[in-house]
Each structure stands twice: as C-alpha cells, then as structure tokens.
Amino acid sequence: MKKIIITAAALLCAAGMAFAQSKSLAEPNSEDMGTGSAASALREVSIEKFERDGAWNVHISPDAGVITARLFEGSPAAKEVLEEDKENEDLDTHVLGVKVQFFRRGVNSIYITAVRPLPIEGTTKTISVWVAGRNANHDMYVLVQDYFGHNYELYLGNLGFSGWKQMTVAVPPSPDGEHGIVQSSPYYGDKPGLRIVGFRIDCNPMLARGTYYIYFDDLRAVTDLFELQNRDEDDMPDNW
C-alpha cells in the first residue's frame, strides 16, 4: 500500500513539474497570450516645439508678482530629434522663457497655458517636456483634459535641478472607461484622444522671492495609434 502511495505521489510531482515547465515565463506559449499584448502601435510624437509667438499665456496672482514670457533662440543639446523632424531641424530653433518677479514670499502658483488645448491623437501613454528649472525646489504639473473634457493634473516632478532635463509622466489608464482619465469611449464616438492644457508650478513659499526664470522646449507624447492605423479605409466614421 505504501509503495502505491509513494508511486502516485511521484507521478503527481512529475506532472506538476511538467506543467510548470510548459507555463514558463521564459518560454511563453503563443496560444496563451492575449491579443492585447500585440494590439498596440506606440509612437513618439511632437506636440509643441514652442516656436510661435503668442501661442502660450502665463499667469500668476497679481498680489504675488509680475510674470512675462517670450521666445529665445536655443535648444537642449541632449534632445534627440524625431525621425519625422530631421528634414526640418532648422525650424526648431527656439524655446519659451518665463520670468517671474515675486513681490514677497508666499504660497502661489504659476500657470503656463496654451491659447488652445493641444490635442494628442490615439491613446496617450506618456507626456514629456524639456525644462530648464534653475535648481529651484518648486513642483511642476502638466494639466490635461480627457475625452469628456474633464480636467486633471499629472505630477511631472520637482524643479530642483540645473540645466536642461526632460521631465516625463505616465498617463494612468482608466480602470473601467468611466472613471479617471478616459481617453476613448465606444458610446461617444470613435476617435480617442487627450488634450494638453498647459502647466502649473506650485512654488515653494520659502523660495518664492526675487526673480525666477524657467524655460520650456519640445513637448512630446508617446501614444498608441493602433486603433487609428488599423481602421479599415472603407469604414464609416462615427462623428456626425
């Protein structure tokens, strides 16, 4: 009887080992993989190069200080040019500079907003922008509008660094298509998208004094264009 039990146990262990080997993460079975792993077409696109006068507005509370903005010639040396922009590199020669003259220390925020919200096609995965933050311990957010026009803010990071830095934030997906940042809906049209409204800088009250400078260049996004690229040419658009 003991021999039978031991033999059965050995067979079960062997079967378990075989099962574990067939489910190895190192050798995935294509039949077990969901279609979502392949149903993506990620692409990095340029949203704004900060080359147009009057395209951005700046604001700070009149009680906190005076704010101005203008374009300057320049570019981050470490910035990699997108393949689609290599033929027009001479058109990307400016950055946006913002200057704030504080009246006094205090809690305040700086707003840098586009005259018109900047649309991103597809499903946005990340947003990035080159920033020269002047090593000030302020916090910066990117302001976005989702598919339904709801406003959200995403934390880009702290500005306590010198020189140029590419600041990047991931866009969290909606858990159910109804809550959070919703970028598409089968009930309200067929064109996914997100819009960038601008940026907000929450100033450290101890450092909000004197004059503060900050510069911006090359606002980009990594977006999934799978649905747009794989739509049949003869399909009817649901936008009427």
NUSE-94307 format. One line per field, with one value per residue (C-alpha): residue number from 1; residue in three letters; y, z, x. Coordinates in nm, 2 decimals. Example, Ala and Ser with C-alpha at 12.3 -4.5 7.8 and 13.67 -1.06 7.14 Angstrom:
BEGIN
nr: c(1,2)
rest: c(ALA,SER)
py: c(-0.45,-0.11)
pz: c(0.78,0.71)
px: c(1.23,1.37)
END
This chain:
BEGIN
nr: c(1,2,3,4,5,6,7,8,9,10,11,12,13,14,15,16,17,18,19,20,21,22,23,24,25,26,27,28,29,30,31,32,33,34,35,36,37,38,39,40,41,42,43,44,45,46,47,48,49,50,51,52,53,54,55,56,57,58,59,60,61,62,63,64,65,66,67,68,69,70,71,72,73,74,75,76,77,78,79,80,81,82,83,84,85,86,87,88,89,90,91,92,93,94,95,96,97,98,99,100,101,102,103,104,105,106,107,108,109,110,111,112,113,114,115,116,117,118,119,120,121,122,123,124,125,126,127,128,129,130,131,132,133,134,135,136,137,138,139,140,141,142,143,144,145,146,147,148,149,150,151,152,153,154,155,156,157,158,159,160,161,162,163,164,165,166,167,168,169,170,171,172,173,174,175,176,177,178,179,180,181,182,183,184,185,186,187,188,189,190,191,192,193,194,195,196,197,198,199,200,201,202,203,204,205,206,207,208,209,210,211,212,213,214,215,216,217,218,219,220,221,222,223,224,225,226,227,228,229,230,231,232,233,234,235,236,237,238,239,240)
rest: c(MET,LYS,LYS,ILE,ILE,ILE,THR,ALA,ALA,ALA,LEU,LEU,CYS,ALA,ALA,GLY,MET,ALA,PHE,ALA,GLN,SER,LYS,SER,LEU,ALA,GLU,PRO,ASN,SER,GLU,ASP,MET,GLY,THR,GLY,SER,ALA,ALA,SER,ALA,LEU,ARG,GLU,VAL,SER,ILE,GLU,LYS,PHE,GLU,ARG,ASP,GLY,ALA,TRP,ASN,VAL,HIS,ILE,SER,PRO,ASP,ALA,GLY,VAL,ILE,THR,ALA,ARG,LEU,PHE,GLU,GLY,SER,PRO,ALA,ALA,LYS,GLU,VAL,LEU,GLU,GLU,ASP,LYS,GLU,ASN,GLU,ASP,LEU,ASP,THR,HIS,VAL,LEU,GLY,VAL,LYS,VAL,GLN,PHE,PHE,ARG,ARG,GLY,VAL,ASN,SER,ILE,TYR,ILE,THR,ALA,VAL,ARG,PRO,LEU,PRO,ILE,GLU,GLY,THR,THR,LYS,THR,ILE,SER,VAL,TRP,VAL,ALA,GLY,ARG,ASN,ALA,ASN,HIS,ASP,MET,TYR,VAL,LEU,VAL,GLN,ASP,TYR,PHE,GLY,HIS,ASN,TYR,GLU,LEU,TYR,LEU,GLY,ASN,LEU,GLY,PHE,SER,GLY,TRP,LYS,GLN,MET,THR,VAL,ALA,VAL,PRO,PRO,SER,PRO,ASP,GLY,GLU,HIS,GLY,ILE,VAL,GLN,SER,SER,PRO,TYR,TYR,GLY,ASP,LYS,PRO,GLY,LEU,ARG,ILE,VAL,GLY,PHE,ARG,ILE,ASP,CYS,ASN,PRO,MET,LEU,ALA,ARG,GLY,THR,TYR,TYR,ILE,TYR,PHE,ASP,ASP,LEU,ARG,ALA,VAL,THR,ASP,LEU,PHE,GLU,LEU,GLN,ASN,ARG,ASP,GLU,ASP,ASP,MET,PRO,ASP,ASN,TRP)
py: c(0.00,0.24,0.17,0.26,0.59,0.67,0.59,0.80,1.09,1.07,1.07,1.38,1.56,1.48,1.60,1.92,1.98,1.92,2.17,2.43,2.39,2.43,2.75,2.90,3.28,3.24,3.03,3.17,2.98,3.19,3.02,3.15,3.51,3.77,3.98,4.29,4.22,4.27,4.52,4.84,5.08,5.30,5.62,5.92,6.24,6.61,6.81,7.16,7.29,7.64,7.82,8.05,8.39,8.43,8.06,8.05,8.25,8.30,8.39,8.45,8.61,8.99,9.00,8.76,8.92,9.00,8.74,8.77,8.52,8.53,8.31,8.28,8.11,7.79,7.42,7.14,6.98,6.63,6.64,6.37,6.47,6.26,6.09,6.28,6.61,6.55,6.72,7.03,7.07,7.43,7.51,7.40,7.68,7.85,7.78,7.95,8.15,8.26,8.52,8.58,8.88,8.80,9.08,8.87,8.52,8.32,8.03,8.08,7.91,7.99,7.89,7.84,7.75,7.71,7.95,7.65,7.30,7.08,6.75,6.42,6.15,5.79,5.68,5.87,5.67,5.93,6.31,6.47,6.82,6.96,7.21,7.43,7.47,7.68,7.44,7.58,7.35,7.41,7.13,7.12,6.96,6.91,7.00,6.78,6.73,6.39,6.26,6.41,6.74,6.67,6.84,6.66,6.73,6.49,6.55,6.59,6.64,6.88,7.16,7.13,7.06,7.27,7.30,7.12,6.80,6.60,6.56,6.27,6.15,5.84,5.88,5.64,5.43,5.45,5.14,5.10,5.36,5.57,5.69,5.86,5.99,5.85,5.87,5.68,5.55,5.33,5.52,5.87,5.84,5.65,5.89,5.85,6.14,6.36,6.74,6.92,7.25,7.36,7.35,7.46,7.53,7.53,7.75,7.67,7.96,7.99,8.03,8.24,8.56,8.78,8.68,8.33,8.21,7.88,7.76,7.51,7.31,7.02,6.90,6.53,6.23,5.86,5.75,5.43,5.47,5.11,5.18,5.47,5.29,4.96,5.11,5.00,5.27,5.20,5.20,5.47,5.74,5.78,6.16,6.30)
pz: c(0.00,0.09,-0.24,-0.43,-0.24,-0.30,-0.67,-0.71,-0.53,-0.75,-1.06,-0.94,-0.87,-1.22,-1.37,-1.17,-1.29,-1.65,-1.61,-1.45,-1.74,-2.00,-1.83,-1.80,-1.84,-2.02,-2.29,-2.33,-2.52,-2.80,-2.76,-2.41,-2.49,-2.51,-2.81,-2.61,-2.59,-2.97,-3.03,-2.99,-3.22,-2.99,-3.14,-3.00,-3.15,-3.10,-2.97,-2.94,-3.02,-2.87,-3.20,-3.22,-3.06,-2.87,-2.85,-2.47,-2.19,-1.84,-1.52,-1.15,-0.88,-0.91,-0.54,-0.57,-0.85,-1.22,-1.49,-1.85,-2.13,-2.46,-2.71,-2.71,-2.96,-2.82,-2.77,-2.53,-2.66,-2.54,-2.72,-2.98,-3.30,-3.41,-3.74,-3.89,-3.79,-3.93,-4.26,-4.08,-3.79,-3.89,-3.80,-3.43,-3.30,-3.01,-2.65,-2.44,-2.15,-1.84,-1.60,-1.26,-1.03,-0.69,-0.46,-0.14,-0.01,0.00,-0.13,-0.50,-0.84,-1.18,-1.48,-1.84,-2.06,-2.43,-2.61,-2.74,-2.58,-2.77,-2.90,-2.90,-3.13,-3.02,-2.66,-2.47,-2.26,-2.15,-2.17,-2.17,-2.19,-2.18,-1.89,-1.75,-1.39,-1.24,-0.95,-0.76,-0.52,-0.69,-0.81,-1.17,-1.31,-1.66,-1.70,-1.93,-2.04,-2.11,-2.37,-2.18,-2.12,-1.76,-1.62,-1.45,-1.33,-1.35,-1.14,-1.36,-1.08,-0.88,-1.05,-0.82,-1.10,-1.30,-1.68,-1.92,-1.82,-2.00,-1.75,-1.81,-1.66,-1.74,-1.80,-1.58,-1.77,-1.67,-1.47,-1.63,-1.91,-1.69,-1.41,-1.40,-1.72,-2.00,-2.35,-2.55,-2.53,-2.77,-2.67,-2.77,-3.10,-3.24,-3.21,-2.89,-2.76,-2.49,-2.48,-2.30,-2.14,-2.01,-1.69,-1.33,-1.10,-0.73,-0.57,-0.25,-0.03,0.12,-0.23,-0.40,-0.38,-0.61,-0.98,-1.11,-1.46,-1.63,-1.99,-2.20,-2.52,-2.72,-2.56,-2.67,-2.61,-2.66,-2.80,-2.91,-3.26,-3.31,-3.35,-3.59,-3.81,-3.83,-3.91,-4.25,-4.51,-4.61,-4.25,-4.17,-3.91,-3.61,-3.59,-3.73)
px: c(0.00,0.28,0.46,0.14,0.10,0.47,0.44,0.13,0.29,0.59,0.37,0.19,0.51,0.64,0.32,0.34,0.70,0.60,0.31,0.53,0.78,0.51,0.40,0.75,0.77,1.09,0.92,0.56,0.31,0.17,-0.17,-0.19,-0.11,-0.39,-0.44,-0.38,-0.01,0.02,-0.26,-0.05,0.13,0.34,0.49,0.66,0.52,0.60,0.30,0.46,0.80,0.75,0.82,0.52,0.48,0.15,0.08,0.11,-0.03,0.13,-0.04,0.03,-0.18,-0.14,-0.07,0.22,0.42,0.46,0.51,0.62,0.70,0.89,1.07,1.45,1.69,1.83,1.77,1.87,2.19,2.08,1.75,1.71,1.54,1.25,1.28,0.99,1.16,1.51,1.43,1.31,1.56,1.62,1.25,1.31,1.53,1.35,1.24,0.98,1.12,0.91,1.02,0.85,0.93,0.79,0.67,0.71,0.74,0.42,0.21,0.14,0.13,0.25,0.03,0.17,-0.13,-0.17,-0.40,-0.59,-0.57,-0.32,-0.48,-0.29,-0.42,-0.45,-0.42,-0.15,0.09,0.34,0.39,0.73,0.88,1.23,1.27,1.55,1.43,1.71,1.75,1.45,1.26,0.92,0.68,0.55,0.24,0.10,-0.27,-0.48,-0.84,-0.97,-1.21,-1.51,-1.34,-1.27,-0.96,-0.68,-0.32,-0.03,0.28,0.59,0.84,1.05,1.24,1.54,1.80,2.04,2.04,1.80,1.62,1.35,1.06,0.82,0.50,0.29,-0.08,-0.27,-0.53,-0.90,-0.99,-1.33,-1.37,-1.59,-1.37,-1.03,-0.86,-1.08,-0.93,-1.19,-1.55,-1.74,-2.06,-1.95,-1.76,-1.47,-1.17,-0.96,-0.76,-0.63,-0.57,-0.28,-0.40,-0.06,0.15,0.12,0.42,0.35,0.61,0.80,0.69,1.04,1.20,0.93,1.12,1.33,1.33,1.27,1.34,1.22,1.24,1.05,1.11,0.97,0.65,0.61,0.39,0.42,0.08,-0.08,-0.21,-0.32,-0.70,-0.64,-0.38,-0.58,-0.92,-1.05,-1.04,-1.40,-1.53,-1.78,-1.67,-1.89,-1.86,-2.18)
END
